[in-house]
Amino acid sequence: MNILIAGESWVTHTVHIKGFDSFVTSGYEEGVQWLKAALDRAGHKVHHMPNHLVSTDFPSSVDSLNNYDVVMLSDCGSNTLLHHPDTFIKSQTTPNRLEAIHDYVYNGGALVMIGGYMTFQGINGTARYSGTKVEAALPVTIETVDDRVEMPEGIVPQVIQAGHPVVKDIVGEWPSFLGYNRVMAKEGADVLAIAGEDPFLTVWSYGKGRSAAFASDCGPHWGPPEYLNWAHHDRLWQQVVKWLSRDKK
């Protein structure tokens, strides 16, 4: 199976002030490694496209998206997909990649959105997926404001459809998470797990395709070590992509 993971990277720029003097350090970080390793171990061909490449390299048509059996968006805001440099810098028209993602799913593709500060509506509403064609393809309705639910004390998701193929054989209590994006399940969607009273893992069929919404992080900070080292971590993500792709190998 060919899988595209878009996002899950960031650049840091830190000013260190020590009395009278200061200096700056910069760095590049990724949070994709645990998710990618889980899918690699199942024998899938996984391509990670970090955020700084998404604006130029993310597929811009259904035909190019069809090279992938599953597309995963994780901490990748809508502006990064909308603003190709040819449009933002040169004022040229370019394809709307949010519409391309929608049409890809509707015509048989598979999509999962993974939560974080730059997915769903995100911190300060900056991710901005509410009202987009991507939202139309997802099994959840996205809030129009900052949708973060910060849970520093931790919250343990509860499975409510244990027989569904996505969560089958994932037994015992789930690890706690440190936050999630609050979403609302659409009519016809299957909510497989909840956090408090909110959907945590939701799936549905859309047109000829399928999509899923995982409301928390696939890595730090909302996904703590207990989740990353969880005995069922790999099984969960392997079963997510298996169901989305209709058991395609």
C-alpha positions as CSV (number, residue, x, y, z in Angstrom):
1,M,0.0,0.0,0.0
2,N,1.3,3.5,-0.9
3,I,0.6,6.0,1.9
4,L,1.3,9.8,2.0
5,I,1.7,11.6,5.3
6,A,1.7,15.4,4.9
7,G,2.8,17.6,7.7
8,E,4.3,16.6,11.2
9,S,7.3,18.9,10.9
10,W,8.3,22.3,12.2
11,V,11.2,24.8,12.4
12,T,12.1,26.4,15.7
13,H,13.7,29.8,16.1
14,T,14.7,30.5,19.6
15,V,16.1,33.7,21.2
16,H,18.3,33.1,24.3
17,I,18.6,36.1,26.5
18,K,21.4,36.0,29.1
19,G,21.5,39.3,30.9
20,F,22.9,42.0,28.5
21,D,23.6,39.5,25.7
22,S,21.4,37.3,23.5
23,F,21.8,34.9,20.7
24,V,19.6,32.9,18.3
25,T,19.4,29.2,17.6
26,S,17.3,27.5,14.9
27,G,16.4,23.8,14.4
28,Y,14.2,21.4,12.4
29,E,12.0,18.8,14.1
30,E,9.6,16.0,13.1
31,G,6.9,14.2,15.0
32,V,6.1,11.6,12.4
33,Q,8.5,8.9,13.3
34,W,6.2,6.7,15.5
35,L,3.4,6.7,13.0
36,K,5.6,6.1,10.0
37,A,7.4,3.3,11.8
38,A,4.1,1.6,12.6
39,L,3.1,1.7,8.9
40,D,6.6,0.7,7.7
41,R,6.5,-2.4,10.0
42,A,3.3,-3.5,8.2
43,G,5.2,-3.5,4.9
44,H,3.6,-0.3,3.5
45,K,5.4,2.2,1.3
46,V,5.2,5.4,3.3
47,H,6.2,8.8,1.9
48,H,6.5,11.6,4.4
49,M,6.1,15.1,3.0
50,P,7.2,17.7,5.6
51,N,5.4,21.0,5.9
52,H,8.0,23.1,4.2
53,L,7.6,20.9,1.1
54,V,3.8,20.6,1.1
55,S,3.2,24.0,-0.4
56,T,5.2,23.1,-3.5
57,D,5.1,19.3,-3.7
58,F,1.7,18.1,-2.5
59,P,-0.3,16.6,-5.3
60,S,-2.6,19.1,-7.0
61,S,-5.0,16.8,-8.9
62,V,-7.0,13.7,-8.3
63,D,-4.9,11.8,-10.8
64,S,-1.7,12.6,-8.8
65,L,-3.4,11.8,-5.5
66,N,-4.4,8.5,-6.9
67,N,-0.8,7.4,-6.7
68,Y,-1.6,6.9,-3.0
69,D,-4.0,4.5,-1.4
70,V,-4.2,6.6,1.8
71,V,-3.5,10.3,2.4
72,M,-2.9,11.4,5.9
73,L,-2.9,15.1,7.0
74,S,-1.3,15.7,10.4
75,D,-0.5,19.2,11.8
76,C,-0.6,20.7,8.3
77,G,-2.8,23.7,8.1
78,S,-5.1,24.6,5.1
79,N,-3.1,27.6,4.2
80,T,0.0,25.4,3.5
81,L,-2.1,23.5,1.0
82,L,-3.9,26.6,-0.5
83,H,-0.9,28.9,-1.0
84,H,1.4,27.5,-3.6
85,P,4.3,30.0,-4.1
86,D,3.2,30.6,-7.6
87,T,-0.1,32.0,-6.2
88,F,1.2,33.6,-3.0
89,I,4.3,35.2,-4.5
90,K,3.6,35.4,-8.3
91,S,-0.2,35.9,-8.2
92,Q,-0.7,33.1,-10.6
93,T,-3.7,30.7,-10.5
94,T,-3.0,27.2,-9.3
95,P,-5.3,24.2,-8.5
96,N,-7.2,24.2,-5.2
97,R,-5.7,21.2,-3.5
98,L,-8.4,21.1,-0.8
99,E,-10.9,20.5,-3.6
100,A,-8.6,17.9,-5.1
101,I,-8.4,16.0,-1.8
102,H,-12.2,16.1,-1.6
103,D,-12.7,14.8,-5.1
104,Y,-10.0,12.1,-4.5
105,V,-11.9,10.7,-1.5
106,Y,-15.3,11.0,-3.2
107,N,-14.0,9.0,-6.2
108,G,-12.6,6.2,-4.1
109,G,-9.6,7.5,-2.2
110,A,-8.9,7.4,1.5
111,L,-8.2,10.2,3.9
112,V,-7.4,10.5,7.6
113,M,-7.0,13.8,9.5
114,I,-4.9,13.5,12.6
115,G,-5.3,16.2,15.3
116,G,-2.9,18.8,16.6
117,Y,-2.4,22.5,16.7
118,M,-2.5,22.8,12.9
119,T,-5.3,20.4,11.9
120,F,-9.1,20.6,12.2
121,Q,-9.5,24.3,13.2
122,G,-6.4,24.4,15.4
123,I,-4.8,26.9,17.7
124,N,-6.4,30.3,17.4
125,G,-8.4,28.9,14.5
126,T,-5.3,29.0,12.4
127,A,-5.6,25.6,10.7
128,R,-8.9,26.7,9.1
129,Y,-10.4,23.5,7.8
130,S,-13.9,24.5,8.8
131,G,-16.1,25.2,5.8
132,T,-13.6,23.7,3.3
133,K,-14.0,20.9,0.9
134,V,-11.8,18.8,3.1
135,E,-14.2,19.1,5.9
136,A,-17.0,17.9,3.5
137,A,-15.1,14.7,3.0
138,L,-14.4,14.1,6.7
139,P,-16.8,12.2,9.0
140,V,-16.9,15.2,11.4
141,T,-18.0,18.8,11.5
142,I,-15.2,21.2,12.5
143,E,-15.7,24.1,14.9
144,T,-15.3,27.7,13.5
145,V,-13.1,28.8,16.5
146,D,-10.1,27.4,18.3
147,D,-11.1,23.8,18.9
148,R,-8.4,22.6,21.2
149,V,-9.3,20.8,24.4
150,E,-6.1,20.9,26.6
151,M,-6.1,18.1,29.2
152,P,-2.8,18.4,31.1
153,E,-4.2,15.9,33.6
154,G,-4.7,13.4,30.8
155,I,-7.9,11.9,29.3
156,V,-8.4,8.2,28.5
157,P,-10.4,7.5,25.3
158,Q,-13.3,5.0,25.6
159,V,-14.0,2.6,22.8
160,I,-17.8,2.4,22.1
161,Q,-17.7,0.2,19.0
162,A,-15.3,-2.5,19.9
163,G,-16.3,-4.8,17.1
164,H,-15.4,-2.4,14.3
165,P,-12.4,-3.5,12.2
166,V,-10.5,-0.4,13.0
167,V,-10.4,-1.1,16.8
168,K,-10.9,-4.9,16.8
169,D,-8.6,-6.8,19.1
170,I,-7.4,-3.6,20.8
171,V,-8.1,-4.8,24.3
172,G,-7.8,-3.1,27.7
173,E,-7.7,0.5,28.6
174,W,-6.2,3.0,26.2
175,P,-3.4,5.3,27.3
176,S,-4.2,8.8,28.3
177,F,-3.8,11.8,25.9
178,L,-2.9,15.4,26.9
179,G,-5.4,17.0,24.6
180,Y,-7.5,16.8,21.4
181,N,-9.5,18.8,18.9
182,R,-13.2,19.0,19.6
183,V,-15.3,17.9,16.6
184,M,-18.8,16.8,16.0
185,A,-19.7,13.5,14.3
186,K,-21.8,13.8,11.1
187,E,-25.0,11.9,10.5
188,G,-24.0,8.5,9.1
189,A,-20.6,8.5,10.7
190,D,-19.3,5.8,13.0
191,V,-17.8,7.1,16.3
192,L,-15.5,4.3,17.4
193,A,-14.0,6.0,20.5
194,I,-14.8,9.1,22.6
195,A,-12.9,11.5,24.8
196,G,-15.3,12.6,27.5
197,E,-18.4,13.2,25.4
198,D,-16.5,14.2,22.3
199,P,-15.7,12.0,19.2
200,F,-12.1,10.8,19.4
201,L,-11.9,8.4,16.5
202,T,-14.6,8.6,13.8
203,V,-14.9,7.0,10.4
204,W,-17.3,6.9,7.5
205,S,-17.8,6.2,3.8
206,Y,-18.0,9.2,1.5
207,G,-18.9,8.7,-2.1
208,K,-16.8,5.8,-3.3
209,G,-14.1,6.4,-0.7
210,R,-13.6,6.4,3.1
211,S,-12.2,8.9,5.6
212,A,-11.3,9.0,9.3
213,A,-10.8,11.7,11.9
214,F,-8.4,11.0,14.8
215,A,-8.8,13.9,17.2
216,S,-5.5,13.9,18.9
217,D,-1.8,13.8,18.1
218,C,0.1,11.0,16.5
219,G,3.1,12.2,18.5
220,P,4.1,14.7,21.3
221,H,2.9,16.8,22.8
222,W,-0.7,15.5,23.1
223,G,0.5,12.0,22.5
224,P,2.7,11.1,25.5
225,P,5.2,8.3,25.8
226,E,2.6,6.0,27.3
227,Y,0.7,6.2,24.0
228,L,3.8,6.1,21.8
229,N,5.0,2.9,23.6
230,W,1.5,1.4,23.9
231,A,1.3,-2.3,23.0
232,H,-1.5,-1.6,20.5
233,H,-0.1,1.6,18.9
234,D,1.0,-0.1,15.7
235,R,-2.1,-2.3,15.4
236,L,-4.3,0.8,15.7
237,W,-2.7,2.6,12.8
238,Q,-2.3,-0.5,10.7
239,Q,-6.0,-1.2,11.1
240,V,-7.0,2.4,10.4
241,V,-5.3,2.3,7.0
242,K,-6.4,-1.2,6.2
243,W,-10.1,-0.3,6.7
244,L,-9.7,3.0,4.8
245,S,-8.2,1.3,1.8
246,R,-10.7,-1.6,1.9
247,D,-8.1,-4.1,2.9
248,K,-5.7,-3.2,0.1
249,K,-2.3,-4.7,0.6
